Amino acid sequence: MEIIIAHPQNTEKLKAVKAVLKALDISFETKADSTYDPAFVSKILQGQQDIKNGKGTKIKVQNLWK
């Protein structure tokens, strides 16, 4: 079939488009716009995962400038 790409101007229109597609039982995907470099985003996500896995050092606020 064909692919349709819509560009709603605000969140209200986005919600309306999603509601119509759901009502018509049409599958759809969404992608968030990002102005960040994908390599930068990957590094940030990896850092967050490292923290969750216990890789990191906690520093108390009062010790930051010592």
PQR file of N, CA, C, O and H, with PARSE charges and radii, in Angstrom:
ATOM      1  N   MET A   1       0.830  -1.187   0.000 -0.4000 1.5000
ATOM      2  CA  MET A   1       0.000   0.000   0.000 -0.0000 2.0000
ATOM      3  C   MET A   1       0.872   1.247   0.000  0.5500 1.7000
ATOM      4  O   MET A   1       2.093   1.177  -0.138 -0.5500 1.4000
ATOM      5  N   GLU A   2       0.228   2.359   0.155 -0.4000 1.5000
ATOM      6  CA  GLU A   2       0.929   3.639   0.166 -0.0000 2.0000
ATOM      7  C   GLU A   2       1.265   4.065   1.587  0.5500 1.7000
ATOM      8  O   GLU A   2       0.663   3.586   2.548 -0.5500 1.4000
ATOM      9  H   GLU A   2      -0.764   2.415   0.267  0.4000 1.0000
ATOM     10  N   ILE A   3       2.215   4.954   1.710 -0.4000 1.5000
ATOM     11  CA  ILE A   3       2.580   5.541   2.995 -0.0000 2.0000
ATOM     12  C   ILE A   3       2.136   6.995   2.976  0.5500 1.7000
ATOM     13  O   ILE A   3       2.375   7.725   2.014 -0.5500 1.4000
ATOM     14  H   ILE A   3       2.704   5.343   0.930  0.4000 1.0000
ATOM     15  N   ILE A   4       1.492   7.395   4.049 -0.4000 1.5000
ATOM     16  CA  ILE A   4       1.038   8.774   4.184 -0.0000 2.0000
ATOM     17  C   ILE A   4       1.812   9.401   5.335  0.5500 1.7000
ATOM     18  O   ILE A   4       1.862   8.844   6.432 -0.5500 1.4000
ATOM     19  H   ILE A   4       1.298   6.802   4.830  0.4000 1.0000
ATOM     20  N   ILE A   5       2.413  10.553   5.087 -0.4000 1.5000
ATOM     21  CA  ILE A   5       3.137  11.278   6.130 -0.0000 2.0000
ATOM     22  C   ILE A   5       2.383  12.573   6.396  0.5500 1.7000
ATOM     23  O   ILE A   5       2.211  13.400   5.501 -0.5500 1.4000
ATOM     24  H   ILE A   5       2.372  11.006   4.196  0.4000 1.0000
ATOM     25  N   ALA A   6       1.935  12.737   7.639 -0.4000 1.5000
ATOM     26  CA  ALA A   6       1.183  13.936   8.018 -0.0000 2.0000
ATOM     27  C   ALA A   6       2.052  14.801   8.924  0.5500 1.7000
ATOM     28  O   ALA A   6       2.894  14.290   9.662 -0.5500 1.4000
ATOM     29  H   ALA A   6       2.075  12.065   8.366  0.4000 1.0000
ATOM     30  N   HIS A   7       1.843  16.101   8.864 -0.4000 1.5000
ATOM     31  CA  HIS A   7       2.591  17.041   9.686 -0.0000 2.0000
ATOM     32  C   HIS A   7       1.618  17.958  10.438  0.5500 1.7000
ATOM     33  O   HIS A   7       1.440  19.113  10.052 -0.5500 1.4000
ATOM     34  H   HIS A   7       1.159  16.516   8.264  0.4000 1.0000
ATOM     35  N   PRO A   8       0.994  17.461  11.492 -0.5600 1.5000
ATOM     36  CA  PRO A   8       0.078  18.323  12.244  0.2800 2.0000
ATOM     37  C   PRO A   8       0.838  19.469  12.908  0.5500 1.7000
ATOM     38  O   PRO A   8       1.977  19.302  13.344 -0.5500 1.4000
ATOM     39  N   GLN A   9       0.197  20.629  12.978 -0.4000 1.5000
ATOM     40  CA  GLN A   9       0.871  21.827  13.488 -0.0000 2.0000
ATOM     41  C   GLN A   9       0.886  21.934  15.008  0.5500 1.7000
ATOM     42  O   GLN A   9       1.664  22.709  15.565 -0.5500 1.4000
ATOM     43  H   GLN A   9      -0.729  20.765  12.624  0.4000 1.0000
ATOM     44  N   ASN A  10       0.039  21.168  15.683 -0.4000 1.5000
ATOM     45  CA  ASN A  10       0.017  21.234  17.146 -0.0000 2.0000
ATOM     46  C   ASN A  10      -0.439  19.897  17.723  0.5500 1.7000
ATOM     47  O   ASN A  10      -0.825  18.988  16.987 -0.5500 1.4000
ATOM     48  H   ASN A  10      -0.593  20.539  15.231  0.4000 1.0000
ATOM     49  N   THR A  11      -0.388  19.791  19.046 -0.4000 1.5000
ATOM     50  CA  THR A  11      -0.717  18.515  19.691 -0.0000 2.0000
ATOM     51  C   THR A  11      -2.193  18.158  19.557  0.5500 1.7000
ATOM     52  O   THR A  11      -2.538  16.977  19.517 -0.5500 1.4000
ATOM     53  H   THR A  11      -0.074  20.529  19.644  0.4000 1.0000
ATOM     54  N   GLU A  12      -3.066  19.153  19.488 -0.4000 1.5000
ATOM     55  CA  GLU A  12      -4.497  18.868  19.322 -0.0000 2.0000
ATOM     56  C   GLU A  12      -4.760  18.173  17.987  0.5500 1.7000
ATOM     57  O   GLU A  12      -5.508  17.197  17.919 -0.5500 1.4000
ATOM     58  H   GLU A  12      -2.786  20.112  19.520  0.4000 1.0000
ATOM     59  N   LYS A  13      -4.141  18.683  16.938 -0.4000 1.5000
ATOM     60  CA  LYS A  13      -4.321  18.075  15.611 -0.0000 2.0000
ATOM     61  C   LYS A  13      -3.681  16.693  15.566  0.5500 1.7000
ATOM     62  O   LYS A  13      -4.211  15.784  14.927 -0.5500 1.4000
ATOM     63  H   LYS A  13      -3.533  19.476  16.993  0.4000 1.0000
ATOM     64  N   LEU A  14      -2.547  16.528  16.237 -0.4000 1.5000
ATOM     65  CA  LEU A  14      -1.901  15.221  16.290 -0.0000 2.0000
ATOM     66  C   LEU A  14      -2.799  14.201  16.971  0.5500 1.7000
ATOM     67  O   LEU A  14      -2.940  13.077  16.490 -0.5500 1.4000
ATOM     68  H   LEU A  14      -2.116  17.266  16.756  0.4000 1.0000
ATOM     69  N   LYS A  15      -3.408  14.585  18.091 -0.4000 1.5000
ATOM     70  CA  LYS A  15      -4.326  13.699  18.803 -0.0000 2.0000
ATOM     71  C   LYS A  15      -5.526  13.339  17.923  0.5500 1.7000
ATOM     72  O   LYS A  15      -5.992  12.200  17.932 -0.5500 1.4000
ATOM     73  H   LYS A  15      -3.294  15.498  18.483  0.4000 1.0000
ATOM     74  N   ALA A  16      -6.019  14.322  17.164 -0.4000 1.5000
ATOM     75  CA  ALA A  16      -7.172  14.079  16.295 -0.0000 2.0000
ATOM     76  C   ALA A  16      -6.814  13.096  15.180  0.5500 1.7000
ATOM     77  O   ALA A  16      -7.598  12.199  14.871 -0.5500 1.4000
ATOM     78  H   ALA A  16      -5.640  15.248  17.157  0.4000 1.0000
ATOM     79  N   VAL A  17      -5.643  13.259  14.578 -0.4000 1.5000
ATOM     80  CA  VAL A  17      -5.214  12.351  13.515 -0.0000 2.0000
ATOM     81  C   VAL A  17      -5.065  10.933  14.066  0.5500 1.7000
ATOM     82  O   VAL A  17      -5.497   9.969  13.434 -0.5500 1.4000
ATOM     83  H   VAL A  17      -5.006  13.987  14.829  0.4000 1.0000
ATOM     84  N   LYS A  18      -4.457  10.812  15.238 -0.4000 1.5000
ATOM     85  CA  LYS A  18      -4.296   9.492  15.853 -0.0000 2.0000
ATOM     86  C   LYS A  18      -5.648   8.861  16.158  0.5500 1.7000
ATOM     87  O   LYS A  18      -5.834   7.660  15.958 -0.5500 1.4000
ATOM     88  H   LYS A  18      -4.106  11.595  15.751  0.4000 1.0000
ATOM     89  N   ALA A  19      -6.593   9.667  16.641 -0.4000 1.5000
ATOM     90  CA  ALA A  19      -7.921   9.157  16.966 -0.0000 2.0000
ATOM     91  C   ALA A  19      -8.630   8.638  15.717  0.5500 1.7000
ATOM     92  O   ALA A  19      -9.276   7.591  15.759 -0.5500 1.4000
ATOM     93  H   ALA A  19      -6.442  10.642  16.803  0.4000 1.0000
ATOM     94  N   VAL A  20      -8.511   9.365  14.612 -0.4000 1.5000
ATOM     95  CA  VAL A  20      -9.144   8.939  13.358 -0.0000 2.0000
ATOM     96  C   VAL A  20      -8.521   7.630  12.876  0.5500 1.7000
ATOM     97  O   VAL A  20      -9.236   6.717  12.463 -0.5500 1.4000
ATOM     98  H   VAL A  20      -7.986  10.216  14.578  0.4000 1.0000
ATOM     99  N   LEU A  21      -7.201   7.537  12.926 -0.4000 1.5000
ATOM    100  CA  LEU A  21      -6.534   6.316  12.477 -0.0000 2.0000
ATOM    101  C   LEU A  21      -6.922   5.118  13.347  0.5500 1.7000
ATOM    102  O   LEU A  21      -7.134   4.017  12.839 -0.5500 1.4000
ATOM    103  H   LEU A  21      -6.621   8.279  13.262  0.4000 1.0000
ATOM    104  N   LYS A  22      -7.012   5.339  14.645 -0.4000 1.5000
ATOM    105  CA  LYS A  22      -7.432   4.257  15.541 -0.0000 2.0000
ATOM    106  C   LYS A  22      -8.872   3.857  15.262  0.5500 1.7000
ATOM    107  O   LYS A  22      -9.193   2.668  15.260 -0.5500 1.4000
ATOM    108  H   LYS A  22      -6.840   6.233  15.057  0.4000 1.0000
ATOM    109  N   ALA A  23      -9.747   4.835  15.025 -0.4000 1.5000
ATOM    110  CA  ALA A  23     -11.155   4.554  14.757 -0.0000 2.0000
ATOM    111  C   ALA A  23     -11.323   3.755  13.465  0.5500 1.7000
ATOM    112  O   ALA A  23     -12.222   2.921  13.359 -0.5500 1.4000
ATOM    113  H   ALA A  23      -9.487   5.801  15.026  0.4000 1.0000
ATOM    114  N   LEU A  24     -10.465   4.011  12.495 -0.4000 1.5000
ATOM    115  CA  LEU A  24     -10.520   3.292  11.222 -0.0000 2.0000
ATOM    116  C   LEU A  24      -9.709   1.997  11.257  0.5500 1.7000
ATOM    117  O   LEU A  24      -9.617   1.292  10.252 -0.5500 1.4000
ATOM    118  H   LEU A  24      -9.735   4.688  12.581  0.4000 1.0000
ATOM    119  N   ASP A  25      -9.125   1.689  12.406 -0.4000 1.5000
ATOM    120  CA  ASP A  25      -8.314   0.479  12.588 -0.0000 2.0000
ATOM    121  C   ASP A  25      -7.152   0.435  11.592  0.5500 1.7000
ATOM    122  O   ASP A  25      -6.890  -0.588  10.960 -0.5500 1.4000
ATOM    123  H   ASP A  25      -9.200   2.262  13.222  0.4000 1.0000
ATOM    124  N   ILE A  26      -6.465   1.575  11.471 -0.4000 1.5000
ATOM    125  CA  ILE A  26      -5.306   1.698  10.593 -0.0000 2.0000
ATOM    126  C   ILE A  26      -4.063   1.749  11.473  0.5500 1.7000
ATOM    127  O   ILE A  26      -3.968   2.580  12.376 -0.5500 1.4000
ATOM    128  H   ILE A  26      -6.677   2.406  11.985  0.4000 1.0000
ATOM    129  N   SER A  27      -3.114   0.860  11.208 -0.4000 1.5000
ATOM    130  CA  SER A  27      -1.894   0.872  11.999 -0.0000 2.0000
ATOM    131  C   SER A  27      -1.047   2.079  11.603  0.5500 1.7000
ATOM    132  O   SER A  27      -1.052   2.505  10.448 -0.5500 1.4000
ATOM    133  H   SER A  27      -3.191   0.185  10.474  0.4000 1.0000
ATOM    134  N   PHE A  28      -0.322   2.619  12.577 -0.4000 1.5000
ATOM    135  CA  PHE A  28       0.519   3.779  12.305 -0.0000 2.0000
ATOM    136  C   PHE A  28       1.702   3.791  13.257  0.5500 1.7000
ATOM    137  O   PHE A  28       1.679   3.149  14.307 -0.5500 1.4000
ATOM    138  H   PHE A  28      -0.318   2.272  13.515  0.4000 1.0000
ATOM    139  N   GLU A  29       2.725   4.522  12.880 -0.4000 1.5000
ATOM    140  CA  GLU A  29       3.924   4.694  13.689 -0.0000 2.0000
ATOM    141  C   GLU A  29       4.136   6.182  13.906  0.5500 1.7000
ATOM    142  O   GLU A  29       3.739   7.005  13.081 -0.5500 1.4000
ATOM    143  H   GLU A  29       2.743   5.044  12.027  0.4000 1.0000
ATOM    144  N   THR A  30       4.758   6.514  15.010 -0.4000 1.5000
ATOM    145  CA  THR A  30       5.108   7.908  15.261 -0.0000 2.0000
ATOM    146  C   THR A  30       6.597   7.990  15.564  0.5500 1.7000
ATOM    147  O   THR A  30       7.179   7.059  16.119 -0.5500 1.4000
ATOM    148  H   THR A  30       5.080   5.846  15.681  0.4000 1.0000
ATOM    149  N   LYS A  31       7.193   9.082  15.204 -0.4000 1.5000
ATOM    150  CA  LYS A  31       8.590   9.367  15.510 -0.0000 2.0000
ATOM    151  C   LYS A  31       8.647  10.777  16.079  0.5500 1.7000
ATOM    152  O   LYS A  31       8.054  11.709  15.535 -0.5500 1.4000
ATOM    153  H   LYS A  31       6.721   9.839  14.753  0.4000 1.0000
ATOM    154  N   ALA A  32       9.363  10.914  17.171 -0.4000 1.5000
ATOM    155  CA  ALA A  32       9.534  12.240  17.760 -0.0000 2.0000
ATOM    156  C   ALA A  32      10.601  12.997  16.982  0.5500 1.7000
ATOM    157  O   ALA A  32      11.643  12.442  16.633 -0.5500 1.4000
ATOM    158  H   ALA A  32       9.845  10.157  17.613  0.4000 1.0000
ATOM    159  N   ASP A  33      10.331  14.258  16.717 -0.4000 1.5000
ATOM    160  CA  ASP A  33      11.332  15.101  16.068 -0.0000 2.0000
ATOM    161  C   ASP A  33      12.463  15.353  17.044  0.5500 1.7000
ATOM    162  O   ASP A  33      12.225  15.556  18.234 -0.5500 1.4000
ATOM    163  H   ASP A  33       9.485  14.709  17.000  0.4000 1.0000
ATOM    164  N   SER A  34      13.662  15.341  16.563 -0.4000 1.5000
ATOM    165  CA  SER A  34      14.811  15.618  17.408 -0.0000 2.0000
ATOM    166  C   SER A  34      15.790  16.473  16.634  0.5500 1.7000
ATOM    167  O   SER A  34      16.135  16.168  15.492 -0.5500 1.4000
ATOM    168  H   SER A  34      13.855  15.177  15.596  0.4000 1.0000
ATOM    169  N   THR A  35      16.231  17.536  17.261 -0.4000 1.5000
ATOM    170  CA  THR A  35      17.223  18.401  16.630 -0.0000 2.0000
ATOM    171  C   THR A  35      18.625  18.036  17.097  0.5500 1.7000
ATOM    172  O   THR A  35      19.602  18.673  16.702 -0.5500 1.4000
ATOM    173  H   THR A  35      15.951  17.784  18.188  0.4000 1.0000
ATOM    174  N   TYR A  36      18.722  17.008  17.939 -0.4000 1.5000
ATOM    175  CA  TYR A  36      20.021  16.595  18.451 -0.0000 2.0000
ATOM    176  C   TYR A  36      20.678  15.593  17.511  0.5500 1.7000
ATOM    177  O   TYR A  36      20.008  14.817  16.830 -0.5500 1.4000
ATOM    178  H   TYR A  36      17.928  16.491  18.259  0.4000 1.0000
ATOM    179  N   ASP A  37      21.987  15.631  17.492 -0.4000 1.5000
ATOM    180  CA  ASP A  37      22.779  14.681  16.721 -0.0000 2.0000
ATOM    181  C   ASP A  37      22.565  13.279  17.292  0.5500 1.7000
ATOM    182  O   ASP A  37      22.692  13.092  18.502 -0.5500 1.4000
ATOM    183  H   ASP A  37      22.531  16.262  18.045  0.4000 1.0000
ATOM    184  N   PRO A  38      22.248  12.297  16.464 -0.5600 1.5000
ATOM    185  CA  PRO A  38      21.999  10.939  16.965  0.2800 2.0000
ATOM    186  C   PRO A  38      23.162  10.361  17.781  0.5500 1.7000
ATOM    187  O   PRO A  38      22.934   9.599  18.721 -0.5500 1.4000
ATOM    188  N   ALA A  39      24.395  10.712  17.435 -0.4000 1.5000
ATOM    189  CA  ALA A  39      25.548  10.230  18.199 -0.0000 2.0000
ATOM    190  C   ALA A  39      25.527  10.798  19.619  0.5500 1.7000
ATOM    191  O   ALA A  39      25.848  10.096  20.578 -0.5500 1.4000
ATOM    192  H   ALA A  39      24.581  11.331  16.672  0.4000 1.0000
ATOM    193  N   PHE A  40      25.148  12.068  19.749 -0.4000 1.5000
ATOM    194  CA  PHE A  40      25.046  12.709  21.058 -0.0000 2.0000
ATOM    195  C   PHE A  40      23.953  12.047  21.891  0.5500 1.7000
ATOM    196  O   PHE A  40      24.158  11.759  23.070 -0.5500 1.4000
ATOM    197  H   PHE A  40      24.887  12.638  18.970  0.4000 1.0000
ATOM    198  N   VAL A  41      22.800  11.807  21.285 -0.4000 1.5000
ATOM    199  CA  VAL A  41      21.687  11.161  21.988 -0.0000 2.0000
ATOM    200  C   VAL A  41      22.103   9.768  22.448  0.5500 1.7000
ATOM    201  O   VAL A  41      21.770   9.351  23.558 -0.5500 1.4000
ATOM    202  H   VAL A  41      22.634  12.041  20.327  0.4000 1.0000
ATOM    203  N   SER A  42      22.825   9.057  21.604 -0.4000 1.5000
ATOM    204  CA  SER A  42      23.292   7.719  21.956 -0.0000 2.0000
ATOM    205  C   SER A  42      24.204   7.754  23.173  0.5500 1.7000
ATOM    206  O   SER A  42      24.098   6.899  24.053 -0.5500 1.4000
ATOM    207  H   SER A  42      23.095   9.395  20.703  0.4000 1.0000
ATOM    208  N   LYS A  43      25.101   8.735  23.233 -0.4000 1.5000
ATOM    209  CA  LYS A  43      26.009   8.869  24.377 -0.0000 2.0000
ATOM    210  C   LYS A  43      25.239   9.165  25.656  0.5500 1.7000
ATOM    211  O   LYS A  43      25.552   8.607  26.708 -0.5500 1.4000
ATOM    212  H   LYS A  43      25.188   9.429  22.519  0.4000 1.0000
ATOM    213  N   ILE A  44      24.246  10.025  25.581 -0.4000 1.5000
ATOM    214  CA  ILE A  44      23.438  10.365  26.758 -0.0000 2.0000
ATOM    215  C   ILE A  44      22.682   9.137  27.242  0.5500 1.7000
ATOM    216  O   ILE A  44      22.665   8.856  28.441 -0.5500 1.4000
ATOM    217  H   ILE A  44      23.991  10.478  24.726  0.4000 1.0000
ATOM    218  N   LEU A  45      22.062   8.407  26.334 -0.4000 1.5000
ATOM    219  CA  LEU A  45      21.317   7.204  26.705 -0.0000 2.0000
ATOM    220  C   LEU A  45      22.242   6.141  27.298  0.5500 1.7000
ATOM    221  O   LEU A  45      21.871   5.451  28.248 -0.5500 1.4000
ATOM    222  H   LEU A  45      22.076   8.635  25.361  0.4000 1.0000
ATOM    223  N   GLN A  46      23.442   6.013  26.739 -0.4000 1.5000
ATOM    224  CA  GLN A  46      24.404   5.055  27.269 -0.0000 2.0000
ATOM    225  C   GLN A  46      24.826   5.460  28.682  0.5500 1.7000
ATOM    226  O   GLN A  46      24.977   4.603  29.553 -0.5500 1.4000
ATOM    227  H   GLN A  46      23.743   6.573  25.967  0.4000 1.0000
ATOM    228  N   GLY A  47      25.017   6.760  28.914 -0.4000 1.5000
ATOM    229  CA  GLY A  47      25.372   7.244  30.248 -0.0000 2.0000
ATOM    230  C   GLY A  47      24.283   6.954  31.259  0.5500 1.7000
ATOM    231  O   GLY A  47      24.574   6.557  32.387 -0.5500 1.4000
ATOM    232  H   GLY A  47      24.894   7.456  28.207  0.4000 1.0000
ATOM    233  N   GLN A  48      23.032   7.146  30.870 -0.4000 1.5000
ATOM    234  CA  GLN A  48      21.922   6.848  31.766 -0.0000 2.0000
ATOM    235  C   GLN A  48      21.871   5.360  32.086  0.5500 1.7000
ATOM    236  O   GLN A  48      21.604   4.974  33.224 -0.5500 1.4000
ATOM    237  H   GLN A  48      22.796   7.468  29.953  0.4000 1.0000
ATOM    238  N   GLN A  49      22.126   4.531  31.091 -0.4000 1.5000
ATOM    239  CA  GLN A  49      22.128   3.086  31.304 -0.0000 2.0000
ATOM    240  C   GLN A  49      23.285   2.681  32.216  0.5500 1.7000
ATOM    241  O   GLN A  49      23.132   1.807  33.070 -0.5500 1.4000
ATOM    242  H   GLN A  49      22.343   4.844  30.166  0.4000 1.0000
ATOM    243  N   ASP A  50      24.436   3.316  32.032 -0.4000 1.5000
ATOM    244  CA  ASP A  50      25.586   3.034  32.896 -0.0000 2.0000
ATOM    245  C   ASP A  50      25.270   3.352  34.352  0.5500 1.7000
ATOM    246  O   ASP A  50      25.639   2.592  35.247 -0.5500 1.4000
ATOM    247  H   ASP A  50      24.560   4.026  31.338  0.4000 1.0000
ATOM    248  N   ILE A  51      24.596   4.461  34.593 -0.4000 1.5000
ATOM    249  CA  ILE A  51      24.227   4.844  35.959 -0.0000 2.0000
ATOM    250  C   ILE A  51      23.283   3.804  36.549  0.5500 1.7000
ATOM    251  O   ILE A  51      23.435   3.417  37.708 -0.5500 1.4000
ATOM    252  H   ILE A  51      24.296   5.078  33.866  0.4000 1.0000
ATOM    253  N   LYS A  52      22.311   3.348  35.765 -0.4000 1.5000
ATOM    254  CA  LYS A  52      21.382   2.326  36.248 -0.0000 2.0000
ATOM    255  C   LYS A  52      22.115   1.032  36.592  0.5500 1.7000
ATOM    256  O   LYS A  52      21.712   0.307  37.501 -0.5500 1.4000
ATOM    257  H   LYS A  52      22.188   3.662  34.824  0.4000 1.0000
ATOM    258  N   ASN A  53      23.201   0.744  35.854 -0.4000 1.5000
ATOM    259  CA  ASN A  53      23.974  -0.477  36.082 -0.0000 2.0000
ATOM    260  C   ASN A  53      25.028  -0.323  37.175  0.5500 1.7000
ATOM    261  O   ASN A  53      25.827  -1.231  37.404 -0.5500 1.4000
ATOM    262  H   ASN A  53      23.529   1.333  35.115  0.4000 1.0000
ATOM    263  N   GLY A  54      25.032   0.834  37.853 -0.4000 1.5000
ATOM    264  CA  GLY A  54      25.966   1.035  38.960 -0.0000 2.0000
ATOM    265  C   GLY A  54      27.323   1.564  38.557  0.5500 1.7000
ATOM    266  O   GLY A  54      28.226   1.643  39.390 -0.5500 1.4000
ATOM    267  H   GLY A  54      24.383   1.572  37.667  0.4000 1.0000
ATOM    268  N   LYS A  55      27.486   1.925  37.311 -0.4000 1.5000
ATOM    269  CA  LYS A  55      28.758   2.491  36.854 -0.0000 2.0000
ATOM    270  C   LYS A  55      28.688   4.008  37.007  0.5500 1.7000
ATOM    271  O   LYS A  55      28.060   4.684  36.192 -0.5500 1.4000
ATOM    272  H   LYS A  55      26.753   1.861  36.634  0.4000 1.0000
ATOM    273  N   GLY A  56      29.308   4.530  38.012 -0.4000 1.5000
ATOM    274  CA  GLY A  56      29.291   5.968  38.222 -0.0000 2.0000
ATOM    275  C   GLY A  56      29.706   6.292  39.638  0.5500 1.7000
ATOM    276  O   GLY A  56      29.834   5.399  40.475 -0.5500 1.4000
ATOM    277  H   GLY A  56      29.819   3.981  38.673  0.4000 1.0000
ATOM    278  N   THR A  57      29.913   7.553  39.907 -0.4000 1.5000
ATOM    279  CA  THR A  57      30.305   8.018  41.231 -0.0000 2.0000
ATOM    280  C   THR A  57      29.353   9.106  41.667  0.5500 1.7000
ATOM    281  O   THR A  57      29.090  10.048  40.918 -0.5500 1.4000
ATOM    282  H   THR A  57      29.808   8.279  39.227  0.4000 1.0000
ATOM    283  N   LYS A  58      28.832   8.980  42.885 -0.4000 1.5000
ATOM    284  CA  LYS A  58      27.961  10.019  43.430 -0.0000 2.0000
ATOM    285  C   LYS A  58      28.807  11.018  44.201  0.5500 1.7000
ATOM    286  O   LYS A  58      29.675  10.643  44.990 -0.5500 1.4000
ATOM    287  H   LYS A  58      29.045   8.216  43.493  0.4000 1.0000
ATOM    288  N   ILE A  59      28.542  12.282  43.963 -0.4000 1.5000
ATOM    289  CA  ILE A  59      29.246  13.355  44.665 -0.0000 2.0000
ATOM    290  C   ILE A  59      28.196  14.221  45.336  0.5500 1.7000
ATOM    291  O   ILE A  59      27.252  14.672  44.687 -0.5500 1.4000
ATOM    292  H   ILE A  59      27.837  12.587  43.322  0.4000 1.0000
ATOM    293  N   LYS A  60      28.353  14.455  46.625 -0.4000 1.5000
ATOM    294  CA  LYS A  60      27.417  15.309  47.354 -0.0000 2.0000
ATOM    295  C   LYS A  60      27.591  16.738  46.876  0.5500 1.7000
ATOM    296  O   LYS A  60      28.694  17.151  46.516 -0.5500 1.4000
ATOM    297  H   LYS A  60      29.119  14.089  47.152  0.4000 1.0000
ATOM    298  N   VAL A  61      26.497  17.495  46.872 -0.4000 1.5000
ATOM    299  CA  VAL A  61      26.520  18.874  46.366 -0.0000 2.0000
ATOM    300  C   VAL A  61      27.528  19.714  47.123  0.5500 1.7000
ATOM    301  O   VAL A  61      28.245  20.508  46.514 -0.5500 1.4000
ATOM    302  H   VAL A  61      25.602  17.160  47.165  0.4000 1.0000
ATOM    303  N   GLN A  62      27.601  19.558  48.435 -0.4000 1.5000
ATOM    304  CA  GLN A  62      28.517  20.372  49.230 -0.0000 2.0000
ATOM    305  C   GLN A  62      29.994  20.065  48.914  0.5500 1.7000
ATOM    306  O   GLN A  62      30.873  20.849  49.272 -0.5500 1.4000
ATOM    307  H   GLN A  62      27.019  18.913  48.929  0.4000 1.0000
ATOM    308  N   ASN A  63      30.271  18.941  48.252 -0.4000 1.5000
ATOM    309  CA  ASN A  63      31.653  18.584  47.905 -0.0000 2.0000
ATOM    310  C   ASN A  63      32.026  18.958  46.473  0.5500 1.7000
ATOM    311  O   ASN A  63      33.148  18.691  46.040 -0.5500 1.4000
ATOM    312  H   ASN A  63      29.557  18.304  47.961  0.4000 1.0000
ATOM    313  N   LEU A  64      31.125  19.558  45.750 -0.4000 1.5000
ATOM    314  CA  LEU A  64      31.407  19.882  44.347 -0.0000 2.0000
ATOM    315  C   LEU A  64      32.526  20.883  44.177  0.5500 1.7000
ATOM    316  O   LEU A  64      33.307  20.769  43.232 -0.5500 1.4000
ATOM    317  H   LEU A  64      30.215  19.775  46.101  0.4000 1.0000
ATOM    318  N   TRP A  65      32.633  21.865  45.064 -0.4000 1.5000
ATOM    319  CA  TRP A  65      33.602  22.939  44.867 -0.0000 2.0000
ATOM    320  C   TRP A  65      34.763  22.829  45.845  0.5500 1.7000
ATOM    321  O   TRP A  65      35.379  23.844  46.172 -0.5500 1.4000
ATOM    322  H   TRP A  65      31.999  21.958  45.832  0.4000 1.0000
ATOM    323  N   LYS A  66      35.073  21.655  46.310 -0.4000 1.5000
ATOM    324  CA  LYS A  66      36.198  21.483  47.242 -0.0000 2.0000
ATOM    325  C   LYS A  66      37.420  21.036  46.503  0.5500 1.7000
ATOM    326  O   LYS A  66      38.471  20.836  47.112 -0.5500 1.4000
ATOM    327  H   LYS A  66      34.572  20.831  46.044  0.4000 1.0000
TER
END
